[in-house]
Amino acid sequence: MSDALDKAEQAVRAAETDTAAVQLAMAAMELAKVAQQNQAQAPAHTCQHDHRRQGRSAGEWLGIACAVCVGGVGIAFASLALAILGGVAAIVVLVLRDMWRDMQRKGR
C-alpha cells in the first residue's frame, strides 16, 4: 500500500502547475488504479459451508399449530364418543338385567 501512496504523491508533485482540484483528481485516479490492481491479484473467496437458516420458518410453525389444534379437536370428539358409548352401554346392561330378572320371576 505504501507503494501506491508513493505513486500518488509523485503524481501530485508532477501536477504542481495544475490547480488543486486537478491535483486531487489525479491522485484519486492513481489510487483507484492501484486498488484495482490489488483486487485483480487477490483470489476470489468462495464459501464452502451452507448458509441456510437452522430454525423453522413462520409457515412451518403455523402448520404445526394447525395440526395440534386439529388433533386436539379430534381427541375431544373421540373422548366424547367414548363417554356416550359408556353411558349407552350402562343403560343397555341395566335394561337387560331388568329383563333377565323379570323372566326369572315369571318362569317360577
N, C-alpha and C positions, 0 to 999 in steps of 0.2 A: 504494500500500500504506500510505503514511503517513496517508491519509485514513481508511482502515479502522482504523488504530490510534487515531486521534483519536476516532473514534466509540466505539470500545471503552472508551477512557479516560473519555469523557463518561458512558457507561452505568455504569461502575464508580462514578464520583463521585455520580451520581444515586441510586445504591443504597446510600449510606452508612448508612442506617438499618437495612438488612438485614444479615444475618450474612455472614461472609466466604465461606461456601460459596455462598450465593445470588449474591453479587457475582461470584465466579468463573464461575458458571454463566451469568449474564447476559453477561459479557464473551465467553465462549466462543460463546454464541448469536449475538452481534453479529458476531464474526469469521467464523462459519460463513455468515451471510447475505452478508457482503461477498465471501467466497470464492466463493459460489455465483453471485453477480452477475458476478464476473470470469470465471468459467468459461463463463457463458452468452454473454458478449461475445466470447470467443476463438473464432476459426474452427476448425472441425474439420479435422484434418490427415489427408489420405489419401495413401497411398504410391502412387507411380507406377511403381515398379520391381517386379521379380519376386523373391519370397522363396524360390524353390526352391533346394535344395542343388545344388551343382555336381558333386559326386563321385558315384560309383556306390554303390548300396546293397549290403548284405551278400548279399542274394539274387542280385543280378546277378553279384557276384564268384563265388559258389558255382556259378552256371550256367556261367560262363566256365571255371572249374576243371574241372567235369564234362565240358564239351565238349573241353577239352585232353586230359583223360585218355582219353576215348573215341577221340579222334583218334590219340593215341599208340598205343593198343592196335590200332587199325585199321592203322596204318603198320607195326607189328611183325608182324601177321599177313600183310600184303602182302609184307613183306621175306622172311618165312619161306616163303611160297608161291613167290616168285621163286627162292629158294635151292633148294627142292625141284625146281622146274621145270628149273633149270640142271643139277642132278645127273641127273635123268631124261634130259634131252636129251643129256648127255655119254654116258650108258650106251647110249642108242639109237644114237648115232653110232658108238661103238666096236663094237657088235654088227653094225650094218650094214656097217662097214668090214671086219670079220672075215668076214662072209658074202660080201662082194664079192671078197675075196682067195681064199676057198675056191672060188668059182665061176670065178675066173680060172685057178686051178691045175687044176681038173677039166676045164676047157674045152680045155686044151692037149694 
